[in-house]
Amino acid sequence: MKNLIKKFWTDNQGATAIEYALIAGIVSVGIVASLHEMAPLINAQYERVGEAFDQ
């Protein structure tokens, strides 16, 4: 039992998984924030392309 507790206490795989999940979360928040800021520019570009096809 003592060896099992020692093995559990020194295992770092769970901590590494949490760190990667936090990094992925921060990156995805950054992507969403940048897309939110760029949405009017992207929308205007699609409108210009659509108007070009109408002509």
DSSP file (Angstrom, degrees, kcal/mol; ACC not computed):
  #  RESIDUE AA STRUCTURE BP1 BP2  ACC     N-H-->O    O-->H-N    N-H-->O    O-->H-N    TCO  KAPPA ALPHA  PHI   PSI    X-CA   Y-CA   Z-CA
    1    1 A M     >        0   0    0      0, 0.0     4,-2.2     0, 0.0     5,-0.2   0.000 360.0 360.0 360.0 -40.1    0.0    0.0    0.0
    2    2 A K  H  >  +     0   0    0      1,-0.2     4,-2.3     2,-0.2     5,-0.2   0.896 360.0  49.9 -62.5 -40.9    2.9    2.4    0.8
    3    3 A N  H  > S+     0   0    0      2,-0.2     4,-2.6     1,-0.2    -1,-0.2   0.882 108.8  53.0 -65.0 -38.3    4.4    1.8   -2.6
    4    4 A L  H  > S+     0   0    0      2,-0.2     4,-2.3     1,-0.2    -2,-0.2   0.910 110.7  46.0 -63.8 -42.9    1.1    2.5   -4.3
    5    5 A I  H  X S+     0   0    0     -4,-2.2     4,-2.5     2,-0.2    -2,-0.2   0.907 113.1  49.9 -66.4 -41.8    0.7    5.8   -2.5
    6    6 A K  H  X S+     0   0    0     -4,-2.3     4,-1.8     2,-0.2    -2,-0.2   0.912 111.4  49.0 -63.0 -42.4    4.3    6.7   -3.2
    7    7 A K  H  X S+     0   0    0     -4,-2.6     4,-0.7     1,-0.2    -2,-0.2   0.911 112.8  47.8 -63.1 -42.8    3.8    5.9   -6.9
    8    8 A F  H >< S+     0   0    0     -4,-2.3     3,-0.6     1,-0.2    -2,-0.2   0.899 111.0  51.4 -64.0 -41.0    0.6    7.9   -7.1
    9    9 A W  H 3< S+     0   0    0     -4,-2.5    -1,-0.2     1,-0.2    -2,-0.2   0.824 113.5  43.1 -68.0 -32.6    2.3   10.9   -5.3
   10   10 A T  H 3< S+     0   0    0     -4,-1.8     2,-0.4    -5,-0.2    -1,-0.2   0.490  85.7 112.4 -93.9  -3.7    5.3   11.0   -7.7
   11   11 A D    <<  -     0   0    0     -4,-0.7     4,-0.2    -3,-0.6     3,-0.1  -0.572  39.6-180.0 -74.1 126.1    3.2   10.5  -10.9
   12   12 A N     >  +     0   0    0     -2,-0.4     4,-2.1     1,-0.1     5,-0.2   0.372  54.9  96.4-107.4   2.4    3.3   13.7  -13.1
   13   13 A Q  H  > S+     0   0    0      1,-0.2     4,-2.2     2,-0.2     5,-0.2   0.898  84.7  50.1 -63.0 -41.3    1.1   12.6  -16.0
   14   14 A G  H  > S+     0   0    0      1,-0.2     4,-2.1     2,-0.2    -1,-0.2   0.907 110.5  49.7 -63.9 -41.8   -2.0   14.2  -14.6
   15   15 A A  H  > S+     0   0    0     -4,-0.2     4,-2.2     1,-0.2    -1,-0.2   0.891 110.5  50.5 -64.4 -39.7   -0.3   17.5  -14.0
   16   16 A T  H  X S+     0   0    0     -4,-2.1     4,-2.4     2,-0.2    -1,-0.2   0.905 109.2  50.9 -65.2 -41.5    1.1   17.5  -17.5
   17   17 A A  H  X S+     0   0    0     -4,-2.2     4,-2.2     1,-0.2    -2,-0.2   0.904 110.6  49.4 -63.2 -41.1   -2.3   16.8  -19.0
   18   18 A I  H  X S+     0   0    0     -4,-2.1     4,-2.4     2,-0.2    -1,-0.2   0.902 109.6  51.7 -65.1 -40.9   -3.8   19.7  -17.0
   19   19 A E  H  X S+     0   0    0     -4,-2.2     4,-2.3     1,-0.2    -2,-0.2   0.923 110.7  47.5 -62.3 -43.8   -1.0   22.0  -18.2
   20   20 A Y  H  X S+     0   0    0     -4,-2.4     4,-2.5     1,-0.2    -1,-0.2   0.887 111.0  52.1 -64.6 -38.1   -1.6   21.1  -21.8
   21   21 A A  H  X S+     0   0    0     -4,-2.2     4,-2.2     2,-0.2    -2,-0.2   0.897 109.8  49.0 -65.0 -40.0   -5.4   21.6  -21.3
   22   22 A L  H  X S+     0   0    0     -4,-2.4     4,-2.4     2,-0.2    -2,-0.2   0.907 111.4  49.1 -65.7 -41.5   -4.8   25.1  -19.8
   23   23 A I  H  X S+     0   0    0     -4,-2.3     4,-2.5     2,-0.2    -2,-0.2   0.928 111.4  49.3 -63.2 -44.7   -2.5   26.0  -22.7
   24   24 A A  H  X S+     0   0    0     -4,-2.5     4,-2.4     1,-0.2    -2,-0.2   0.884 111.1  51.0 -62.1 -38.4   -5.1   24.8  -25.2
   25   25 A G  H  X S+     0   0    0     -4,-2.2     4,-2.1     2,-0.2    -1,-0.2   0.914 110.5  47.4 -64.6 -43.7   -7.8   26.8  -23.4
   26   26 A I  H  X S+     0   0    0     -4,-2.4     4,-2.1     2,-0.2    -2,-0.2   0.908 112.5  49.5 -65.6 -41.7   -5.7   30.0  -23.4
   27   27 A V  H  X S+     0   0    0     -4,-2.5     4,-2.2     1,-0.2    -2,-0.2   0.920 111.1  49.4 -63.5 -43.3   -4.9   29.6  -27.1
   28   28 A S  H  X S+     0   0    0     -4,-2.4     4,-2.4     1,-0.2    -1,-0.2   0.867 109.0  51.9 -67.6 -34.7   -8.6   29.0  -28.0
   29   29 A V  H  X S+     0   0    0     -4,-2.1     4,-2.4     2,-0.2    -1,-0.2   0.907 110.2  50.1 -64.3 -40.5   -9.6   32.1  -26.1
   30   30 A G  H  X S+     0   0    0     -4,-2.1     4,-2.2     2,-0.2    -2,-0.2   0.890 110.5  49.0 -63.2 -40.2   -7.0   34.1  -28.0
   31   31 A I  H  X S+     0   0    0     -4,-2.2     4,-2.5     2,-0.2     5,-0.2   0.931 112.3  47.5 -65.5 -45.2   -8.3   32.7  -31.3
   32   32 A V  H  X S+     0   0    0     -4,-2.4     4,-2.2     1,-0.2    -2,-0.2   0.910 112.5  49.8 -63.2 -42.0  -11.9   33.6  -30.4
   33   33 A A  H  X S+     0   0    0     -4,-2.4     4,-1.7     1,-0.2    -1,-0.2   0.905 112.1  47.1 -64.4 -41.3  -11.0   37.1  -29.3
   34   34 A S  H  X S+     0   0    0     -4,-2.2     4,-1.8     2,-0.2    -2,-0.2   0.889 112.0  49.8 -69.6 -37.4   -9.0   37.8  -32.5
   35   35 A L  H  X S+     0   0    0     -4,-2.5     4,-1.1     1,-0.2    -1,-0.2   0.866 108.0  54.7 -66.6 -34.9  -11.8   36.4  -34.7
   36   36 A H  H  < S+     0   0    0     -4,-2.2     3,-0.3     1,-0.2    -1,-0.2   0.892 111.2  44.6 -63.9 -39.1  -14.3   38.6  -32.8
   37   37 A E  H  < S+     0   0    0     -4,-1.7     4,-0.3     1,-0.2    -1,-0.2   0.823 116.4  46.1 -73.3 -31.7  -12.1   41.7  -33.6
   38   38 A M  H  X S+     0   0    0     -4,-1.8     4,-2.5     1,-0.2     3,-0.3   0.540  84.9  95.6 -89.2  -7.2  -11.6   40.7  -37.2
   39   39 A A  H  X S+     0   0    0     -4,-1.1     4,-2.7    -3,-0.3     5,-0.2   0.882  83.2  49.3 -55.9 -45.5  -15.3   39.8  -37.9
   40   40 A P  H  > S+     0   0    0      0, 0.0     4,-2.3     0, 0.0    -1,-0.2   0.901 112.8  48.4 -62.9 -37.3  -16.2   43.3  -39.4
   41   41 A L  H  > S+     0   0    0     -4,-0.3     4,-1.9    -3,-0.3    -2,-0.2   0.913 113.5  46.2 -66.6 -42.6  -13.2   43.2  -41.7
   42   42 A I  H  X S+     0   0    0     -4,-2.5     4,-2.2     2,-0.2    -1,-0.2   0.912 112.4  50.9 -66.3 -42.2  -13.9   39.7  -42.9
   43   43 A N  H  X S+     0   0    0     -4,-2.7     4,-2.1    -5,-0.2    -2,-0.2   0.912 109.7  50.1 -62.2 -43.4  -17.6   40.5  -43.4
   44   44 A A  H  X S+     0   0    0     -4,-2.3     4,-2.3     1,-0.2    -1,-0.2   0.886 109.0  52.5 -62.9 -38.9  -16.7   43.6  -45.5
   45   45 A Q  H  X S+     0   0    0     -4,-1.9     4,-2.2     2,-0.2    -1,-0.2   0.921 109.3  48.4 -63.8 -43.8  -14.3   41.5  -47.6
   46   46 A Y  H  X S+     0   0    0     -4,-2.2     4,-2.6     1,-0.2    -1,-0.2   0.878 110.1  52.8 -64.3 -36.8  -17.1   38.9  -48.3
   47   47 A E  H  X S+     0   0    0     -4,-2.1     4,-2.5     2,-0.2    -2,-0.2   0.914 108.6  49.8 -64.5 -41.7  -19.5   41.8  -49.2
   48   48 A R  H  X S+     0   0    0     -4,-2.3     4,-1.9     2,-0.2    -2,-0.2   0.898 112.0  47.9 -62.9 -40.0  -16.9   43.2  -51.7
   49   49 A V  H  X S+     0   0    0     -4,-2.2     4,-1.8     2,-0.2    -2,-0.2   0.920 111.8  50.1 -66.3 -43.0  -16.5   39.8  -53.3
   50   50 A G  H  X S+     0   0    0     -4,-2.6     4,-1.5     1,-0.2    -2,-0.2   0.896 110.4  49.6 -62.6 -40.4  -20.2   39.3  -53.5
   51   51 A E  H  X S+     0   0    0     -4,-2.5     4,-1.1     1,-0.2    -1,-0.2   0.860 107.1  55.4 -66.2 -35.0  -20.6   42.7  -55.1
   52   52 A A  H  < S+     0   0    0     -4,-1.9     3,-0.3     1,-0.2    -1,-0.2   0.873 107.7  49.0 -65.6 -36.3  -17.9   41.9  -57.6
   53   53 A F  H  < S+     0   0    0     -4,-1.8    -1,-0.2     1,-0.2    -2,-0.2   0.815 106.1  58.2 -71.4 -29.8  -19.8   38.8  -58.6
   54   54 A D  H  <        0   0    0     -4,-1.5    -1,-0.2     1,-0.2    -2,-0.2   0.766 360.0 360.0 -70.6 -24.6  -23.1   40.8  -59.0
   55   55 A Q     <        0   0    0     -4,-1.1    -1,-0.2    -3,-0.3    -2,-0.2   0.480 360.0 360.0 -79.2 360.0  -21.5   43.1  -61.6
